Amino acid sequence: MGTCTPPPNNEGLISLSMGVVVEREMIDAADMVILEVNPLMPWTEGDTVIPMSKVDYFVENPAPTHHNTSSRAQRSRGANWATYCPLY
């Protein structure tokens, strides 16, 4: 099992960052856990924080987490469509 996380904190804990759906359950059930560590990932709290002892390997990757390749026209169409979508 692998996912992208920010670096561990000083207490030896790791945030699963934006992996809040099934990552925790997958880590608990996995035979091997490999985490991609990226300092640009956000730290989240709650059930997304695990001890380093649950991780077998860390792979560092400081690459940018988001690259917007959309054109001005695509963003304009998206903004137009968004006016038809109700916010709940």
C-alpha positions in Angstrom: 0.0 0.0 0.0 1.3 3.5 -0.8 0.2 7.1 -0.5 1.7 10.6 -0.4 2.2 12.3 2.9 4.0 15.2 4.5 7.2 14.4 6.5 6.8 12.9 10.0 6.5 15.3 12.9 8.9 15.5 15.9 6.8 12.9 17.8 7.3 10.3 15.0 3.8 10.6 13.7 2.7 10.8 10.1 -0.3 12.5 8.6 -2.0 10.7 5.7 -2.8 14.2 4.5 -5.6 14.2 2.0 -5.9 10.4 2.1 -9.0 10.3 4.3 -11.2 7.8 2.6 -9.8 4.3 2.8 -6.0 4.8 3.3 -6.1 4.2 7.1 -7.9 0.9 6.6 -5.6 -0.1 3.7 -2.5 0.6 5.9 -3.9 -1.4 8.8 -4.6 -4.4 6.4 -1.4 -4.1 4.3 1.5 -6.5 4.4 3.9 -3.7 3.3 3.4 0.1 3.5 5.4 2.5 1.4 4.8 6.2 1.8 5.8 8.9 -0.6 7.0 11.8 1.5 6.4 15.3 0.1 6.9 18.4 2.3 4.4 20.3 0.1 1.5 18.0 1.3 -0.8 19.4 4.0 -0.8 18.0 7.5 -4.3 16.8 8.6 -5.4 15.6 12.1 -7.7 12.9 13.3 -7.8 9.3 12.2 -5.3 10.2 9.4 -2.4 10.3 11.8 -0.4 7.1 12.2 2.9 6.2 14.0 6.0 5.7 11.9 6.2 2.1 13.1 3.3 1.2 10.7 5.5 2.2 7.7 8.0 -0.2 6.0 9.6 2.3 3.5 9.7 6.0 2.8 10.4 7.5 -0.6 11.1 11.2 -0.7 9.6 13.2 -3.5 9.6 17.0 -3.1 7.8 17.6 -6.4 5.0 20.2 -6.7 1.6 18.6 -5.8 -0.5 20.4 -8.4 0.1 21.6 -11.9 -2.6 23.6 -13.6 -2.5 22.9 -17.3 -5.9 24.3 -18.1 -6.3 27.1 -20.6 -8.1 30.4 -20.0 -10.9 29.1 -22.1 -11.2 25.9 -20.1 -11.3 27.9 -16.8 -13.9 30.2 -18.3 -16.1 27.3 -19.3 -15.7 25.8 -15.9 -16.7 29.0 -14.1 -19.7 29.2 -16.4 -20.8 25.7 -15.6 -20.3 26.3 -11.9 -23.1 28.8 -11.9 -25.5 26.0 -12.7 -24.3 23.8 -9.8 -26.0 24.3 -6.5 -23.7 24.5 -3.4 -24.8 22.3 -0.5 
